[in-house]
Amino acid sequence: MTIDWAAFTPWSALAGGLLIGCAAVLFALMNGRIAGISGIVGGLLRPSPGDTGWRLAFVLGMLLAPLLWLAFSTLPEIRIDAGYPVLIAAGLLVGISTRYGAGCTSGHGVCGLSRLSPRSLVATLAFMGTGFLTVFIVRHLIGG
């Protein structure tokens, strides 16, 4: 394994992490809620009266952010080395897993860990460990 040092971008990664962290803190302080994407989108699928406006605004903000980025720069190239069946299976696995795990990476990994939630620590260790194991199996055992 080699590292492409030209593509190593710690400062932009740090800036992105700081923006996500600040946004999660502001969201919790101003809205009193956790910025977990699966919970926010799930609430749109089972709407409660008076509870859809902020959820729609949050999702629209995520969808419109790339357009704002385009006003200042070009979008990075998107390259996906998988076919539609693999993408569909992966999406279903992630969706089902977020329901069983009572949250997603943003809810547990960003918001839950910052609140020192033991449940979020276990969930984060589980999905990180599963990710590591999957990469190992695909790259070293299957040879993908």
DSSP file (Angstrom, degrees, kcal/mol; ACC not computed):
  #  RESIDUE AA STRUCTURE BP1 BP2  ACC     N-H-->O    O-->H-N    N-H-->O    O-->H-N    TCO  KAPPA ALPHA  PHI   PSI    X-CA   Y-CA   Z-CA
    1    1 A M              0   0    0      0, 0.0     2,-0.3     0, 0.0     0, 0.0   0.000 360.0 360.0 360.0 134.6    0.0    0.0    0.0
    2    2 A T        -     0   0    0      2,-0.0     2,-0.5     0, 0.0     0, 0.0  -0.900 360.0-127.6-124.3 156.7    1.3    3.4   -0.9
    3    3 A I        -     0   0    0     -2,-0.3     2,-1.4     5,-0.0     3,-0.1  -0.896  13.4-137.8-104.8 128.5    0.1    6.9    0.0
    4    4 A D    >   -     0   0    0     -2,-0.5     3,-1.5     1,-0.2     4,-0.5  -0.704  20.9-171.6 -82.4  93.6   -0.5    9.4   -2.7
    5    5 A W  G >  S+     0   0    0     -2,-1.4     3,-0.6     1,-0.3    -1,-0.2   0.751  80.2  62.8 -64.5 -23.8    1.0   12.4   -0.9
    6    6 A A  G 3  S+     0   0    0      1,-0.2    -1,-0.3    -3,-0.1    -2,-0.1   0.807 108.0  43.2 -69.1 -27.3   -0.2   14.8   -3.6
    7    7 A A  G <  S+     0   0    0     -3,-1.5     2,-0.7     2,-0.0    -1,-0.2   0.425  85.9 111.0 -96.6   0.4   -3.8   13.8   -2.7
    8    8 A F    <   +     0   0    0     -3,-0.6    -3,-0.0    -4,-0.5    -5,-0.0  -0.666  41.6 173.5 -77.8 113.7   -3.2   14.0    1.1
    9    9 A T     >  +     0   0    0     -2,-0.7     4,-1.9     1,-0.1     5,-0.2  -0.639  13.1 159.7-126.3  73.6   -5.1   17.0    2.2
   10   10 A P  H  > S+     0   0    0      0, 0.0     4,-2.5     0, 0.0     5,-0.2   0.843  74.7  54.6 -67.2 -31.4   -5.1   17.3    6.0
   11   11 A W  H  > S+     0   0    0      2,-0.2     4,-2.5     1,-0.2     5,-0.2   0.911 110.2  44.1 -72.2 -40.4   -6.0   21.0    6.1
   12   12 A S  H  > S+     0   0    0      2,-0.2     4,-2.5     1,-0.2    -1,-0.2   0.876 114.7  50.9 -70.2 -34.3   -9.1   20.7    4.0
   13   13 A A  H  X S+     0   0    0     -4,-1.9     4,-2.5     2,-0.2    -2,-0.2   0.911 111.3  48.2 -66.0 -41.2  -10.1   17.6    6.0
   14   14 A L  H  X S+     0   0    0     -4,-2.5     4,-2.5     2,-0.2    -2,-0.2   0.919 112.0  49.0 -63.3 -44.0   -9.5   19.5    9.3
   15   15 A A  H  X S+     0   0    0     -4,-2.5     4,-2.4     2,-0.2    -2,-0.2   0.916 112.0  48.9 -62.2 -42.9  -11.6   22.4    7.9
   16   16 A G  H  X S+     0   0    0     -4,-2.5     4,-2.4     2,-0.2    -2,-0.2   0.912 111.4  49.2 -63.2 -42.8  -14.4   20.0    6.9
   17   17 A G  H  X S+     0   0    0     -4,-2.5     4,-2.7     1,-0.2    -2,-0.2   0.902 111.0  50.0 -63.0 -41.4  -14.4   18.3   10.3
   18   18 A L  H  X S+     0   0    0     -4,-2.5     4,-2.9     2,-0.2     5,-0.2   0.906 110.7  49.8 -63.6 -41.3  -14.5   21.7   12.1
   19   19 A L  H  X S+     0   0    0     -4,-2.4     4,-2.4     2,-0.2    -2,-0.2   0.917 112.4  46.9 -63.7 -43.1  -17.4   22.8    9.9
   20   20 A I  H  X S+     0   0    0     -4,-2.4     4,-2.4     2,-0.2    -2,-0.2   0.930 114.3  47.6 -64.1 -44.9  -19.3   19.6   10.6
   21   21 A G  H  X S+     0   0    0     -4,-2.7     4,-2.3     2,-0.2    -2,-0.2   0.926 113.4  46.8 -62.3 -45.9  -18.6   19.8   14.4
   22   22 A C  H  X S+     0   0    0     -4,-2.9     4,-2.8     1,-0.2     5,-0.2   0.898 112.4  50.8 -63.2 -40.2  -19.6   23.5   14.6
   23   23 A A  H  X S+     0   0    0     -4,-2.4     4,-2.5    -5,-0.2    -1,-0.2   0.902 110.2  49.4 -64.5 -40.4  -22.8   22.8   12.6
   24   24 A A  H  X S+     0   0    0     -4,-2.4     4,-2.2     2,-0.2    -2,-0.2   0.908 112.8  47.4 -65.1 -41.6  -23.7   19.9   14.9
   25   25 A V  H  X S+     0   0    0     -4,-2.3     4,-2.7     2,-0.2     5,-0.2   0.941 113.7  46.7 -65.1 -47.2  -23.2   22.1   18.0
   26   26 A L  H  X S+     0   0    0     -4,-2.8     4,-2.9     1,-0.2     5,-0.3   0.897 111.4  52.3 -61.6 -40.1  -25.2   25.0   16.6
   27   27 A F  H  X>S+     0   0    0     -4,-2.5     4,-2.3    -5,-0.2     6,-0.8   0.920 112.3  45.1 -61.9 -43.9  -28.0   22.6   15.5
   28   28 A A  H  X5S+     0   0    0     -4,-2.2     4,-1.4     3,-0.2    -2,-0.2   0.908 116.9  44.9 -67.2 -41.8  -28.1   21.1   19.0
   29   29 A L  H  <5S+     0   0    0     -4,-2.7    -2,-0.2     1,-0.2    -1,-0.2   0.896 122.7  34.6 -69.5 -40.2  -28.0   24.5   20.7
   30   30 A M  H  <5S+     0   0    0     -4,-2.9    -2,-0.2    -5,-0.2    -3,-0.2   0.769 134.2  23.9 -87.8 -27.0  -30.5   26.2   18.5
   31   31 A N  H  <5S-     0   0    0     -4,-2.3    -3,-0.2    -5,-0.3    -2,-0.2   0.564  90.7-131.3-116.3 -14.2  -32.9   23.3   17.8
   32   32 A G  S  <<S+     0   0    0     -4,-1.4     2,-0.3    -5,-0.5    -4,-0.2   0.749  70.5 109.2  69.0  23.2  -32.3   21.1   20.7
   33   33 A R  S    S-     0   0    0     -6,-0.8     2,-0.3     2,-0.0    -1,-0.3  -0.870  73.3-105.7-130.6 161.9  -31.9   18.1   18.5
   34   34 A I        -     0   0    0     -2,-0.3     2,-1.5    -3,-0.1    73,-0.1  -0.688  27.6-129.7 -85.6 137.7  -29.2   15.7   17.3
   35   35 A A        +     0   0    0     -2,-0.3     2,-0.6    71,-0.2    76,-0.1  -0.359  52.8 148.3 -85.9  56.8  -28.0   16.2   13.7
   36   36 A G     >  -     0   0    0     -2,-1.5     4,-2.1     1,-0.2     5,-0.2  -0.841  39.8-151.9 -93.4 120.1  -28.3   12.6   12.8
   37   37 A I  H  > S+     0   0    0     -2,-0.6     4,-2.9     1,-0.2     5,-0.3   0.888  92.0  52.7 -63.1 -42.7  -29.2   12.3    9.1
   38   38 A S  H  > S+     0   0    0      1,-0.2     4,-2.5     2,-0.2    -1,-0.2   0.893 111.7  47.0 -63.6 -37.8  -31.1    9.0    9.3
   39   39 A G  H  > S+     0   0    0      2,-0.2     4,-1.7     3,-0.2    -1,-0.2   0.883 113.3  48.5 -68.9 -38.1  -33.3   10.4   12.1
   40   40 A I  H  X S+     0   0    0     -4,-2.1     4,-0.8     2,-0.2    -2,-0.2   0.944 117.3  40.3 -67.4 -47.9  -34.0   13.6   10.3
   41   41 A V  H >X S+     0   0    0     -4,-2.9     4,-1.2     1,-0.2     3,-0.9   0.901 112.7  56.2 -67.8 -40.0  -34.9   11.9    7.0
   42   42 A G  H 3X S+     0   0    0     -4,-2.5     4,-1.2    -5,-0.3     3,-0.3   0.855 101.8  57.5 -59.2 -34.9  -36.8    9.2    8.9
   43   43 A G  H 3< S+     0   0    0     -4,-1.7    -1,-0.3     1,-0.2     5,-0.2   0.761 102.4  55.0 -66.9 -24.8  -38.9   11.9   10.4
   44   44 A L  H << S+     0   0    0     -3,-0.9    -1,-0.2    -4,-0.8    -2,-0.2   0.789 105.0  52.6 -75.6 -28.0  -39.9   13.0    7.0
   45   45 A L  H  < S+     0   0    0     -4,-1.2    -2,-0.2     1,-0.3    -1,-0.2   0.756 121.8  31.2 -78.9 -23.9  -41.1    9.5    6.1
   46   46 A R  S  < S-     0   0    0     -4,-1.2    -1,-0.3     2,-0.0    -2,-0.1  -0.639  94.2-162.9-126.8  71.9  -43.3    9.5    9.2
   47   47 A P        -     0   0    0      0, 0.0    -3,-0.1     0, 0.0     5,-0.1  -0.247   8.9-157.0 -68.1 142.7  -44.2   13.2    9.6
   48   48 A S    >   -     0   0    0     -5,-0.2     3,-2.1     1,-0.0     4,-0.3  -0.865  39.3 -87.5-107.9 149.0  -45.6   14.7   12.8
   49   49 A P  T 3  S+     0   0    0      0, 0.0    -1,-0.0     0, 0.0     0, 0.0  -0.338 113.0   6.4 -58.4 131.1  -47.6   17.9   12.7
   50   50 A G  T 3  S+     0   0    0      1,-0.1     4,-0.2    -2,-0.0     0, 0.0   0.552 110.8  91.7  76.4   8.1  -45.3   20.9   12.9
   51   51 A D    <   +     0   0    0     -3,-2.1     4,-0.4     2,-0.1    -1,-0.1   0.349  66.2  70.3-115.9   5.0  -42.2   18.8   12.6
   52   52 A T  S  > S+     0   0    0     -4,-0.3     4,-2.9     2,-0.1     5,-0.2   0.748  79.8  71.8 -97.3 -24.4  -41.5   18.7    8.9
   53   53 A G  H  > S+     0   0    0      1,-0.2     4,-2.3     2,-0.2     5,-0.2   0.938 103.0  39.9 -59.5 -51.7  -40.3   22.3    8.2
   54   54 A W  H  > S+     0   0    0      2,-0.2     4,-2.2     1,-0.2    -1,-0.2   0.848 115.2  53.9 -68.8 -32.3  -36.9   22.1    9.8
   55   55 A R  H  > S+     0   0    0     -4,-0.4     4,-2.4     2,-0.2     5,-0.2   0.935 110.2  46.2 -66.7 -44.9  -36.4   18.6    8.5
   56   56 A L  H  X S+     0   0    0     -4,-2.9     4,-3.0     1,-0.2     5,-0.2   0.913 111.9  51.6 -61.5 -42.6  -37.1   19.7    5.0
   57   57 A A  H  X S+     0   0    0     -4,-2.3     4,-2.2    -5,-0.2    -1,-0.2   0.904 110.3  49.3 -61.2 -41.5  -34.8   22.8    5.4
   58   58 A F  H  X S+     0   0    0     -4,-2.2     4,-1.8     2,-0.2    -2,-0.2   0.945 114.5  43.5 -62.8 -50.1  -32.0   20.5    6.7
   59   59 A V  H  X S+     0   0    0     -4,-2.4     4,-2.2     1,-0.2    -2,-0.2   0.909 113.9  50.6 -65.7 -42.6  -32.3   18.0    3.8
   60   60 A L  H  X S+     0   0    0     -4,-3.0     4,-2.6     1,-0.2    -1,-0.2   0.884 107.5  54.9 -62.4 -37.6  -32.6   20.8    1.2
   61   61 A G  H  X S+     0   0    0     -4,-2.2     4,-1.3    -5,-0.2    -1,-0.2   0.899 108.9  47.4 -61.2 -40.6  -29.5   22.5    2.7
   62   62 A M  H  < S+     0   0    0     -4,-1.8    -1,-0.2     1,-0.2    -2,-0.2   0.882 115.0  45.7 -67.7 -37.5  -27.5   19.3    2.2
   63   63 A L  H  < S+     0   0    0     -4,-2.2     4,-0.3     1,-0.2    -2,-0.2   0.834 116.4  44.5 -75.3 -31.5  -28.8   18.9   -1.3
   64   64 A L  H >X S+     0   0    0     -4,-2.6     4,-1.6     1,-0.2     3,-0.7   0.617  89.4  87.2 -88.5 -13.3  -28.2   22.5   -2.3
   65   65 A A  H 3X S+     0   0    0     -4,-1.3     4,-2.3     1,-0.2    -1,-0.2   0.868  84.1  56.1 -56.3 -40.3  -24.7   22.8   -0.7
   66   66 A P  H 3> S+     0   0    0      0, 0.0     4,-2.0     0, 0.0    -1,-0.2   0.866 104.5  54.1 -62.1 -32.2  -23.0   21.5   -3.9
   67   67 A L  H <> S+     0   0    0     -3,-0.7     4,-0.7    -4,-0.3    -2,-0.2   0.894 108.1  48.9 -66.9 -38.2  -24.6   24.3   -5.9
   68   68 A L  H >< S+     0   0    0     -4,-1.6     3,-0.9     1,-0.2     4,-0.4   0.899 108.7  53.8 -64.2 -41.1  -23.3   26.9   -3.5
   69   69 A W  H >X S+     0   0    0     -4,-2.3     4,-2.1     1,-0.2     3,-1.9   0.896 101.1  60.5 -59.1 -40.7  -19.8   25.3   -3.8
   70   70 A L  H 3< S+     0   0    0     -4,-2.0    -1,-0.2     1,-0.3    -2,-0.2   0.754  92.5  66.8 -61.1 -24.2  -20.1   25.6   -7.6
   71   71 A A  T << S+     0   0    0     -3,-0.9    -1,-0.3    -4,-0.7    -2,-0.2   0.741 117.0  24.0 -67.7 -20.7  -20.3   29.4   -7.2
   72   72 A F  T <4 S-     0   0    0     -3,-1.9     2,-0.3    -4,-0.4    -2,-0.2   0.623 131.5  -3.8-117.4 -21.4  -16.7   29.4   -5.9
   73   73 A S  S  < S-     0   0    0     -4,-2.1     2,-0.3     0, 0.0    -1,-0.2  -0.913  76.3 -82.7-159.1 178.4  -15.0   26.3   -7.3
   74   74 A T        -     0   0    0     -2,-0.3     3,-0.1    -3,-0.1    -3,-0.0  -0.704  46.5-108.7 -94.0 151.5  -15.5   23.2   -9.3
   75   75 A L        -     0   0    0     -2,-0.3     3,-0.1     1,-0.1    -1,-0.1  -0.492  39.6-104.2 -73.5 146.7  -16.9   20.0   -7.8
   76   76 A P        -     0   0    0      0, 0.0     2,-0.2     0, 0.0    -1,-0.1  -0.333  44.6 -90.3 -67.6 156.0  -14.4   17.2   -7.4
   77   77 A E        -     0   0    0     -3,-0.1     2,-0.6     1,-0.1    -3,-0.0  -0.461  38.0-142.4 -66.9 134.6  -14.6   14.3   -9.8
   78   78 A I        +     0   0    0     -2,-0.2     2,-0.5    -3,-0.1    -1,-0.1  -0.894  22.6 177.7-102.1 123.8  -16.9   11.5   -8.6
   79   79 A R        -     0   0    0     -2,-0.6     2,-0.5     2,-0.0    -2,-0.0  -0.976   6.5-176.8-130.2 118.0  -15.6    8.0   -9.4
   80   80 A I        -     0   0    0     -2,-0.5     2,-0.7     2,-0.1    -2,-0.0  -0.962  11.4-162.9-118.5 118.1  -17.6    5.0   -8.2
   81   81 A D        +     0   0    0     -2,-0.5     2,-0.3     2,-0.0    -1,-0.0  -0.333  62.4  82.5 -96.1  51.7  -16.0    1.6   -9.0
   82   82 A A  S    S-     0   0    0     -2,-0.7     2,-0.1     4,-0.0    -2,-0.1  -0.990  72.0-120.1-149.7 153.4  -19.1   -0.4   -8.5
   83   83 A G     >  -     0   0    0     -2,-0.3     4,-2.2     1,-0.1     3,-0.2  -0.330  39.5 -94.3 -87.4 174.9  -22.2   -1.4  -10.5
   84   84 A Y  H  > S+     0   0    0      1,-0.2     4,-2.8     2,-0.2     5,-0.2   0.873 120.8  56.2 -60.2 -41.0  -25.8   -0.7   -9.7
   85   85 A P  H  > S+     0   0    0      0, 0.0     4,-2.4     0, 0.0    -1,-0.2   0.921 110.3  45.7 -59.2 -41.3  -26.5   -4.0   -8.0
   86   86 A V  H  > S+     0   0    0      2,-0.2     4,-2.7     1,-0.2    -2,-0.2   0.914 113.7  49.1 -66.7 -41.9  -23.6   -3.4   -5.5
   87   87 A L  H  X S+     0   0    0     -4,-2.2     4,-2.5     2,-0.2    -1,-0.2   0.899 112.2  48.1 -64.2 -40.6  -24.7    0.2   -4.9
   88   88 A I  H  X S+     0   0    0     -4,-2.8     4,-2.4     2,-0.2    -2,-0.2   0.933 113.3  47.3 -65.4 -45.7  -28.3   -0.9   -4.3
   89   89 A A  H  X S+     0   0    0     -4,-2.4     4,-2.5    -5,-0.2    -2,-0.2   0.918 112.9  49.5 -61.4 -43.4  -27.3   -3.7   -1.9
   90   90 A A  H  X S+     0   0    0     -4,-2.7     4,-2.5     1,-0.2    -2,-0.2   0.915 110.8  49.9 -63.2 -43.0  -25.0   -1.3   -0.1
   91   91 A G  H  X S+     0   0    0     -4,-2.5     4,-2.6     1,-0.2    -1,-0.2   0.906 111.7  47.8 -62.0 -42.4  -27.7    1.3    0.2
   92   92 A L  H  X S+     0   0    0     -4,-2.4     4,-2.8     2,-0.2     5,-0.3   0.911 111.5  50.6 -65.4 -41.9  -30.2   -1.2    1.6
   93   93 A L  H  X S+     0   0    0     -4,-2.5     4,-2.4     2,-0.2    -2,-0.2   0.911 112.9  46.1 -62.2 -42.4  -27.6   -2.5    4.1
   94   94 A V  H  X S+     0   0    0     -4,-2.5     4,-2.3     2,-0.2    -2,-0.2   0.934 114.0  48.5 -65.7 -45.2  -26.8    1.0    5.3
   95   95 A G  H  X S+     0   0    0     -4,-2.6     4,-1.2     2,-0.2    -2,-0.2   0.927 114.8  43.6 -61.7 -46.4  -30.5    1.9    5.6
   96   96 A I  H  X S+     0   0    0     -4,-2.8     4,-2.3     1,-0.2     3,-0.2   0.908 113.1  53.0 -65.1 -41.6  -31.4   -1.3    7.5
   97   97 A S  H  X S+     0   0    0     -4,-2.4     4,-2.9    -5,-0.3    -2,-0.2   0.864 104.3  54.6 -64.7 -36.1  -28.4   -1.0    9.7
   98   98 A T  H  <>S+     0   0    0     -4,-2.3     5,-2.4     2,-0.2    -1,-0.2   0.836 109.3  49.1 -68.3 -29.1  -29.2    2.6   10.7
   99   99 A R  H ><5S+     0   0    0     -4,-1.2     3,-0.8    -3,-0.2    -2,-0.2   0.934 115.6  41.9 -72.3 -45.8  -32.7    1.4   11.8
  100  100 A Y  H 3<5S+     0   0    0     -4,-2.3    -2,-0.2     1,-0.2    -3,-0.2   0.863 117.3  48.1 -67.4 -35.5  -31.3   -1.5   13.9
  101  101 A G  T 3<5S-     0   0    0     -4,-2.9    -1,-0.2    -5,-0.2    -2,-0.2   0.402 108.1-125.3 -86.2   3.1  -28.4    0.7   15.2
  102  102 A A  T < 5S+     0   0    0     -3,-0.8     2,-0.2    -4,-0.2    -3,-0.2   0.862  79.9  16.8  54.6  40.3  -30.8    3.5   16.2
  103  103 A G  S   <S-     0   0    0     -5,-2.4    -2,-0.2    -6,-0.2     2,-0.2  -0.815  75.0-105.7 151.2 171.9  -28.8    6.0   14.2
  104  104 A C     >> -     0   0    0     -2,-0.2     4,-3.0    -5,-0.0     5,-0.5  -0.460  49.1 -80.2-116.7-172.8  -26.2    6.6   11.5
  105  105 A T  I  >>S+     0   0    0      1,-0.2     4,-1.4     2,-0.2     5,-0.9   0.868 128.0  48.7 -61.9 -37.2  -22.5    7.7   11.5
  106  106 A S  I  >>S+     0   0    0      3,-0.2     5,-1.9     2,-0.2     4,-0.7   0.907 115.1  44.1 -71.0 -39.4  -23.4   11.4   11.8
  107  107 A G  I  4>S+     0   0    0      3,-0.2     5,-2.2     4,-0.1    -2,-0.2   0.949 129.4  24.1 -69.5 -48.8  -25.8   10.7   14.8
  108  108 A H  I  <>S+     0   0    0     -4,-3.0     5,-1.8     3,-0.2    -3,-0.2   0.938 127.4  43.7 -81.5 -50.5  -23.5    8.3   16.7
  109  109 A G  I  <<S+     0   0    0     -4,-1.4    -3,-0.2    -5,-0.5    -2,-0.1   0.855 128.9  20.9 -70.1 -37.6  -20.1    9.2   15.4
  110  110 A V  I  X<S+     0   0    0     -5,-0.9     4,-1.0    -4,-0.7    -3,-0.2   0.903 136.5  24.9 -95.2 -57.2  -20.3   13.0   15.5
  111  111 A C  I  ><S+     0   0    0     -5,-1.9     4,-1.0     2,-0.2    -3,-0.2   0.915 122.9  47.7 -80.7 -43.8  -23.1   13.9   17.9
  112  112 A G  I  4XS+     0   0    0     -5,-2.2     5,-2.5    -6,-0.2     3,-0.4   0.916 112.7  47.6 -66.9 -43.7  -23.2   10.8   20.2
  113  113 A L  H >4<S+     0   0    0     -5,-1.8     3,-1.6     1,-0.2    -1,-0.2   0.882 108.3  55.4 -65.4 -36.9  -19.5   10.6   20.8
  114  114 A S  H 3<5S+     0   0    0     -4,-1.0    -1,-0.2     1,-0.3    -2,-0.2   0.757 108.3  49.2 -68.4 -21.6  -19.3   14.3   21.6
  115  115 A R  T 3<5S-     0   0    0     -4,-1.0    -1,-0.3    -3,-0.4    -2,-0.2   0.341 115.9-119.0 -93.7   5.8  -22.0   13.8   24.3
  116  116 A L  T < 5 +     0   0    0     -3,-1.6    -3,-0.2     1,-0.2    -2,-0.1   0.843  48.8 174.3  59.8  38.0  -20.0   10.8   25.7
  117  117 A S     >< -     0   0    0     -5,-2.5     4,-1.9     1,-0.2    -1,-0.2  -0.647  27.6-153.5 -77.5 120.4  -22.8    8.4   24.9
  118  118 A P  H  > S+     0   0    0      0, 0.0     4,-2.3     0, 0.0     5,-0.2   0.884  96.8  54.5 -60.6 -38.0  -21.8    4.8   25.6
  119  119 A R  H  > S+     0   0    0      1,-0.2     4,-2.3     2,-0.2     5,-0.1   0.890 108.5  48.6 -62.7 -39.1  -24.3    3.5   23.1
  120  120 A S  H  > S+     0   0    0      2,-0.2     4,-2.8     1,-0.2    -1,-0.2   0.853 108.2  54.3 -70.5 -33.8  -22.8    5.8   20.4
  121  121 A L  H  X S+     0   0    0     -4,-1.9     4,-2.6     2,-0.2    -2,-0.2   0.940 111.1  45.0 -62.7 -46.4  -19.3    4.6   21.3
  122  122 A V  H  X S+     0   0    0     -4,-2.3     4,-2.3     2,-0.2    -2,-0.2   0.921 114.7  48.6 -63.4 -43.9  -20.3    0.9   20.8
  123  123 A A  H  X S+     0   0    0     -4,-2.3     4,-2.7     2,-0.2     5,-0.2   0.920 112.5  48.0 -63.0 -43.7  -22.2    1.8   17.6
  124  124 A T  H  X S+     0   0    0     -4,-2.8     4,-2.4     1,-0.2     5,-0.3   0.916 112.1  48.7 -65.3 -43.2  -19.2    3.8   16.2
  125  125 A L  H  X S+     0   0    0     -4,-2.6     4,-2.4    -5,-0.2    -1,-0.2   0.886 111.9  51.8 -62.0 -37.6  -16.7    1.0   17.1
  126  126 A A  H  X S+     0   0    0     -4,-2.3     4,-2.3    -5,-0.2    -2,-0.2   0.940 113.8  40.2 -67.0 -47.3  -19.1   -1.5   15.4
  127  127 A F  H  X S+     0   0    0     -4,-2.7     4,-1.8     2,-0.2    -2,-0.2   0.847 117.2  48.7 -76.5 -28.4  -19.4    0.4   12.1
  128  128 A M  H  X S+     0   0    0     -4,-2.4     4,-2.7    -5,-0.2    -2,-0.2   0.931 113.6  47.4 -69.2 -45.0  -15.7    1.3   12.0
  129  129 A G  H  X S+     0   0    0     -4,-2.4     4,-2.6    -5,-0.3    -2,-0.2   0.903 112.0  50.0 -61.4 -41.5  -14.7   -2.2   12.7
  130  130 A T  H  X S+     0   0    0     -4,-2.3     4,-2.5    -5,-0.2    -1,-0.2   0.895 110.7  50.3 -64.0 -40.3  -17.1   -3.6   10.1
  131  131 A G  H  X S+     0   0    0     -4,-1.8     4,-2.4     2,-0.2    -2,-0.2   0.929 111.4  47.5 -62.8 -45.7  -15.7   -1.1    7.6
  132  132 A F  H  X S+     0   0    0     -4,-2.7     4,-2.4     1,-0.2    -2,-0.2   0.930 113.7  48.0 -59.9 -46.0  -12.1   -2.1    8.3
  133  133 A L  H  X S+     0   0    0     -4,-2.6     4,-2.7     1,-0.2    -2,-0.2   0.899 110.7  51.3 -63.4 -41.6  -13.0   -5.8    8.1
  134  134 A T  H  X S+     0   0    0     -4,-2.5     4,-2.8     2,-0.2     5,-0.2   0.923 110.6  48.0 -62.4 -45.4  -14.9   -5.3    4.8
  135  135 A V  H  X S+     0   0    0     -4,-2.4     4,-2.8     2,-0.2     5,-0.4   0.919 112.3  50.0 -62.2 -42.8  -11.9   -3.4    3.2
  136  136 A F  H  X>S+     0   0    0     -4,-2.4     4,-2.6    -5,-0.2     5,-0.9   0.938 113.4  45.3 -60.7 -47.0   -9.5   -6.2    4.4
  137  137 A I  I  X>S+     0   0    0     -4,-2.7     5,-2.9     3,-0.2     4,-1.1   0.936 117.1  44.0 -63.5 -46.7  -11.7   -8.9    3.0
  138  138 A V  I  <>S+     0   0    0     -4,-2.8     6,-3.6    -5,-0.2     5,-0.7   0.911 123.0  35.2 -67.3 -42.5  -12.3   -7.2   -0.4
  139  139 A R  I  <5S+     0   0    0     -4,-2.8    -2,-0.2    -5,-0.2    -3,-0.2   0.852 131.9  22.8 -83.0 -33.8   -8.7   -6.1   -0.9
  140  140 A H  I  <5S+     0   0    0     -4,-2.6    -3,-0.2    -5,-0.4    -2,-0.1   0.772 129.7  31.1-109.1 -30.2   -6.7   -8.9    0.5
  141  141 A L  I  <<S+     0   0    0     -4,-1.1    -3,-0.2    -5,-0.9    -4,-0.1   0.860 131.6  28.4 -97.4 -44.0   -8.9  -12.1    0.6
  142  142 A I  I   <S-     0   0    0     -5,-2.9    -4,-0.2    -6,-0.2    -3,-0.2   0.834  97.9-134.5 -84.4 -35.2  -11.1  -11.6   -2.5
  143  143 A G      <       0   0    0     -5,-0.7    -4,-0.2    -6,-0.5    -5,-0.1   0.810 360.0 360.0  87.1  31.8   -8.6   -9.5   -4.3
  144  144 A G              0   0    0     -6,-3.6    -5,-0.2    -7,-0.2    -6,-0.1   0.465 360.0 360.0 -79.4 360.0  -10.9   -6.7   -5.5
